[in-house]
Amino acid sequence: MSEFPGGILRQWSFPVLPFACLLIVTFIYFRGWVLASRTRPQQLPSWRAFCFVGGIFSLWIAIASPIDALDDYLLTAHMVQHFILMSIAPPLIVLSAPTVPMLRGLPRVLIRRVLRPLFAARWFHGLLRFTAHPVVAWLAMNLAYLGWHTPAAFELTFQSENWHDFEHLCFFGTSVMYWWRVLNPWPSRPRWPRWAVIPYLLSGDVVNTMLSAFLAFCGRVLYSSYAAAPRICRLTPLQDQVAAGSEMWVLNSIVFLVPAFILTMRMLAPRSLNAKEETGLHTRAKQVLL
């Protein structure tokens, strides 16, 4: 086939369980945000709530839009879905500073009977410290990214919808861990000096570049499911793979490099200002002395 079959671009699905979960999580967040923003307006401005809505909406786009229908036919569509699950939804959710709103939004009886004993447990604090470590977060995200794109694991997701859903959960969960260490939303505290985030981001882009370049330039079709899938556009399976690798390379690099650039500029700005102030002081001192 040389064109999309009729109606495929209008195939919005309605996964009931994910929809219910997203709806409940959104309600809890907004209930907590309304309560917490009354006493913490500086920490929880309205733009954080918009970030949360954007993150939830992008998750729904990834799992229910025609992107999800196309990912059985085109690797490019599959990679768009992965891009949303790893590089769009997670940073938006993290930017919403969800910790306090989610806790404030939960029923008090649940916090008193379930969460309070859990938060008091030593093993739980140890688990939080372990998962919050930047090295653990970096390894988790990148190992999930590389591991699920190996041919054996990739083909497994085609054979089982449960494994496909678990893959999506891995991508989203480990990416939230990764971006948490980059953005450090209130009330979390940085585990490393701020400058360390720059190599943290750049090394993530190196991993992305390696995988993307391999997909684009290896010269053979890696995933047999796409080689055997009905052709719904003019792209051959190899051309589709090259396009998918290039797509991953460009889009993910933008997401890694733009924050690294902004952080670098912010770190250099105070030094520049200090240099200007010192120059001004020297000039005024000379004027006084002369």
N, C-alpha and C positions, 0 to 999 in steps of 0.2 A: 504494500500500500504506500502511496506517496503523499497522503494527507491524513489529518486526524479523522478517525471515525466519528460519525455524527453523534453529537451529544457528549463526547468525552470531556470537553472543556466545561460542561455544565454539571459534571458529576460530583456534586457536593454530597458527602456522606454525613451520617449523623450517628457517630458512636456514642451510645447512651451513657455508658459508665464514665468515659473521659469527660463528657459534657457535664455530667452531674458533679464530678470531682472539681472541675474548673469553676463551676458555678458556686459550689460551697466554699472553695478557697477564696474566691473573689468576695463573697459576702462577708466571710470572716475578716479579710483584710480591711475592707471598707468600714466595717463596724469598728474595728480596732483603730483604724486611722482617724475616724471622726472623734473617738474618745481621746486618743493620745495627742492629736494635733491641738487640742484645746490648751494643754499644758506645755507642749513642745512644738510650737508653731515654727520655730527656726529649724529644728531638726526634721520636721515632717511637713514641708510646704506642699502645696497642691500638685506641683510638678512630679513629686514622687508617686502620688496616686495615679497620675497619668502614665507614668512609666510602668506601673503594675498592670494597668489596663492594656498597655501596648504589649507587654510580655505575655499576658494571658491570651490576647487576641492573636498574636503571632503563633502561639502554640496551637490554637484552633485552626489557623490557616494551614499549619504543617500537617495536621492529622485528619482534617475534614475537607479541605479544598480539593480542586482537581489535581493539585500537585500530588496528593496521595494516590489518586487514580492513575496518573501518568507514570509513577515511579516503578510500576510493573513493566513498563515498555521502554523507558528512556533512563539511562544512567544520569543524564543531565538533570532530569526532574528529581531523581533520587538524591542527588547531591544538593540540590536546592533545599530539599526537605531537611537534610542533615545540617546544612548551613543555618537554617532557621532554628533548629533544635539546639545548636551548639553556640552560635555566634550572634543571634538576635534576641531570642527569648531570655536566655540566662542573664546577660548583662542588664537588660531592662528590669527583670525581676530583682536583681541585686541592687540596682539604682533606686528601687522603691523602698529600700531599708525595711524589709518585711518583718524583722524579728519582733520589734515592739508592737506594731499593729496586729500581727498574727496572734501574739500572746494576749493582747488586750481584747481582741475580738472573740476569743474562745469563751464558752460558758464558764463561769467561775467554779461550778461544781467539777468540771473536767480538770481545771487547773489544780484545784484543791486535792482531788482524789487520785489523779493520775500523774500530772506533770510535776507537782511539788515533790512527791517521793522520788520521781525519776531524776529531777535536778539535784536532789540531795545525795544521790548514789555516786560513789567514787568512780565506779567503772564508767558511768556516763560522762563525767567530767574528763576522764582520761580519753574516752572515745572522741569527745569534742576537740580536745587539744590535738589529738593525732590527726583527725580529718582537717583541722584548721591549719595545719602546718603547710607552708608554701610548697615544700618539696613533695609532700604527699598529694596535694592538690594538682601540682604540675604533672606528676607521674600518672595520677588517676585519669586526668583528661586526655593526655597524649597516648597513654596505653590503650584507652578505650577507642580513641580515634584510629590508631594504627591497627589494633586488634580486630575491630569489626570490619575493617576494609581488607583483611586478608581473604583470599578466595573461599577458603573453607567456611569461615564464619559468615561471610557475605551470602554464600549460597544457602546456609542454614536458615537465614531470615526469610528466604524465598519459600522454603519448605514448610515453615511453621509461622503462623501469625503470632503465636505467643512469644516466640523468639524475636520476631520483628518488633513487637511492643517492648520487650525487654531491652533490645538494642536502643530504641528511642529513649527509654528511661535512663540507660547508662549514659548516653550522650548528654541528655539534659542535666542529670544529677552531677556528673563529674564536671561539666562546664560551669554549673553554679558554684561548685567548690573553687574552680580556677578563677572565675571572675570576682569572687568574693575577696580573694587576696589582692586583686588588682584595685578594686574600688573601695574596699573596706567601709561598707555602709555603717552609719550610726546604728547602734552604739559599739560596734566592734573596733578593735585597736589593731594597728599594723603589727605583724610579727617580725618584719624585717625593716631596715631603713628604706626610705622612699625610693632612693636611687636603685635599689635592687629590683624594683618592679620592671625597670627597663630591660635588663637581660632576661628577666622572667618572661616578658612579652616577646622579645626578639628570638629567644630559643624556641618558644612555641611556634613562631613563624617559620623557623628552620625546619621543624618537624613537618609542618604543613607543606612547605616547599618540596621537601623530599618526596612525600607521598604524591603530591599533585604532579610533580615533574615525572615521576615514574609512570603514573597513569597516562600522562600525555605523550611520553616518548618511548615507552617500552616496545611499541610496534606490534603488539598482539592483544587480542581480546582476553581479558583476565577472568571475566565472569560469564560462564556458559549460559546462565539464565537469560542474559541480555542478548547473547548471540542467537538463541533459539526463539526469542520473543517476536511476535508479529511486528513488522515495521510499520509504524504509524506516521513516519515522516521520511524525508529524503536521506537522512543520515544513515550510513551503514553502522553496524555495531562498533567498529573501530573508530569511525569518525565521532560517534556519540561518546565514546570513552575519552578521546582526545579533547572534545569540547567540555566534558565533565571535569577532567583534570585541570584544564585551563580556567574553568569557572571557579573551582575550589582554590586554585592558586591566587587568582586576583581578588576574589571577594574576601577570603579569610586573611590574606595579607593586609588588606585595607583595615580590617577589624583589629589586627595585631599592631600594625605600624602607626595608625593614627593616634591611639592613646599613648604609645611610646613617644611619639613626636611631641604631643601636647605636654606630657610629663617632663620631657627634656627641656622644653621652652620654659616651663614654670620653674624648674630648678635653676636654670641659667638666669632668669629674670632678676631675682634678688641680688645676685652677684653684680649684674650690670648696674642695678640701681645703686648698690653700695659703692661701686667704682665711680659713678657720677657724683655721689655725695662726697666721696673723698676728694675728687678733683675740685669740687666747689669749695670745700673747706681749705684745700691748699691754696686756691686762688685768693680767697678772702684773707688767709693768713699772710700771704705775700703782700697784699694790698695794705694790710695793717702795718706790717714791718716796714714797707717802703714809705 
